[in-house]
C-alpha cells in the first residue's frame, strides 16, 4: 500500500482518470478496514491479557499469608500516597510560580502566568521563554498605547529632549519602555554600553 501511495505521489503531475481515483479510494478503504480490524483484535488481546493478569494476581493473593497481604496492601497504599504527594507538590509549585508571575510587580495575566508556571515546573524552558516574550511584547504594546493616549503631541511639533547615559541608567522600567518607543536607536546605543 505504501508503494502505491509513493507511486501515486510521483505521478501526481500526470492526469488521473476518475476510474483510477475510484480504484485507489477503494484500495485505501480496504486497507483502512484491515487496520481497524487489527486495532480491534489488539484491543481484544489486551483485554484478555489484562483479565488473565487479574486472575493470576487473585490466585497469588489467595496463596499469600495474612502478613504478606498486609504488606502488599501497605505497599499499594504507600504508592498511591506518593503519587498524590507528587501531584500536590506539582500543583503547589505551579500555583507559587503563577502567583509570582501575576503579582503586581510583573503583572502577567492569570492564564498566561499559569501556562508559563506549568512549563517552568515541567522544565520546558523553551515554552517559558516563549511565554515571557509574548508577555513582554503585549506589555510593551500596552505601554505604548497608554503613552500615546497620555502624551499627545501637537501636529508638526516635535519636542526633542536629550537624555544622557546617566539619566538613562536611573530610569525605571516604565520610563525605559517609553524611552525605547520614542528613541529606539538611542535606547539600543545605551543598552549596548551597559
Buried (B, 14 or more C-beta within 10 A) or exposed (E): EEEEEEEBEEEEEEEEEEEEEEEBEEEEEEBEEEEEEEEEEEEEEEEEEEEEEEEEEEEEEEEEEEEEEEEBEEEEEEEEEEEEEEEEEEEEBBEEBBEBBBEEEEEBEEEBBBBBBBBBBEEBEEBBEBBBEBBEEEBBEEBBEEBEEEEEEEEEEEEEEEBEEEEBEEBEEEEBBBBBBBBEEBBEEBEEEE
